[in-house]
């Protein structure tokens, strides 16, 4: 179980970036592309990239 959570934490940044991609995809395919969707996706991208860098420095 510890290995699962370690792997989950190690890839948390990538998961957050993929959530940002999902927000953009849902907004695009539902034809409701608004600034709110863009801000949320941008924030998820930035948080995911920063998390990836910080977590990989500490975990690896």
N, C-alpha and C positions, 0 to 999 in steps of 0.2 A: 504494500500500500504506500510505503514511503517513496518507492521508486516512481510510482504514478504521480504523486504530488510534486516530486522533484522535476519530473519531465514536464508537468503542466506549468509549473512556475518558470521553467527554462524557456518555454515557448509562449508565455503569456503575451509578450509584445507582438508576436506574429498574429496571435488570436485577436488582439485588439485592432490591429491594422486590417485584418480580414473583416472585422465588424464594420469598420469604416467603409470598406468596399461594398459590403452588403447594404449599408445605408444608401450609398450612391446608386447601386443597382436597383433597389426598390423604388427610389425616387424617380429614376429614369424610366423604368418600365411602367410606372403608374402615372406618368406624365404630370407629376406634381413637383417638378424641380424648383425649389425655392431656396432663398438664402439660408433658411434655417437648416435644411438638409446639408447644404454645403459647409456651414459652420460646424455642424455636428461631425460630419465625415472628416473635415480638416482637423478638428480637435482630436478625434480618435486616431488619425494618422500620426499626429505629433506625439500624443501620449504613448502610442504603441512603439514608435521608434525610440523615444527616450527610455521607455521601460526595457526594451530589448537591449539597449546599450548598458544601462545600469545593472540589470539582472545578470547579463552575461559576464560582466566584470566581477560580480560577487559569487555567482554559482560555479563558474568554470574555473 
